[in-house]
Amino acid sequence: MDEVYVHPHALEHGLTEDEILRAWSNFVKSQQRKCPRNDQCVRIGYGRTSTDAIQMIGITKPYGTLIVHALTPPQTKTLDELGIPRR
């Protein structure tokens, strides 16, 4: 399994590294983006509880995955991109 790292930029919205890594592992939907961003994976996952969905973007690197963005709640455009119905 690839190693997963959290870039400091992903922490800018107040989430902790542990919350982000937990959400990355406990994802509901994950999708590789299309060209020209095909090195990016967008995911929606859950942190500490099943109510705090987290939107994340990871970039595939030779050493593993680097999570560069994390935000809660997920943006509408990301939910649409992943085909997740809005509540």
N, C-alpha and C positions, 0 to 999 in steps of 0.2 A: 504494500500500500504506500502511496506517495505521502510524503510529509506535508503538513499544512501549516502555513505561517500567516500571521496577521500583521499587515503593514500598519504603521502608526496612523496613517490617514483613515483607516477603517474605524479608529477609536474616536473620531471627531464628533460623532453624534451621541456620545455618552454611554455607549455599550462597552463592556469590559472584554478583554481578550478571551476569558473563560466563556462568557455568554456567546460570543461569536463562534468560537470553536465548537461549543455544544450545539448551536443552531446549524452549523455546517454539517455536523454528523447526523443531526436529527432533522433532516430536510423532508419536506412534503413534496416538493417538485424541484427538479434540476434540469437545466437545458444548456447545451453548448450554443453559443451565439453563432450567427452566420457571418460570412466574409463581409467586411474586412476585420471583424472582431472575433474571428473563430478561435482565438486563443483564450477567450473569456467564457466562463461558466457563470450563469446567473441561477441563484437558488433562493428559495423561501424555506426557512426552517424555524425551529422553536428553541428558545433559550430555556430559562428556568421553569416556565409554566407553559401550558398549552394555549395560553391567550396572548402571549407576546411574540407574534410572528416577526421574523427578522428577514429583511431583504439583504442579500450579499452578492458580491461579484468577486470571483476568483480568477486569477490569470495563471495559466499553465506555464511553468518554468521548468528548466532541466532538472532542478533539484526538488520539485514538488509543486504545490499550489500556493500562491500568494493571494490572500484575501485583501483586496484593496478598498473595498467599500462595504459598509454595513449600516443599516438604517431600520428603525422601527417607528411606526408601522410601515409596511411595504407600500410603495407608490402604486397608484392605479395603473400607470403605464407598464410597470413590471408585472403586476397581476395579469394584465391583458396579454403581455408577451408570453407568459407561462400558461395562459388558458385557465387561470384560476378565477372562478366567479367572485364578484364583489359582494360583500354583505350589505 
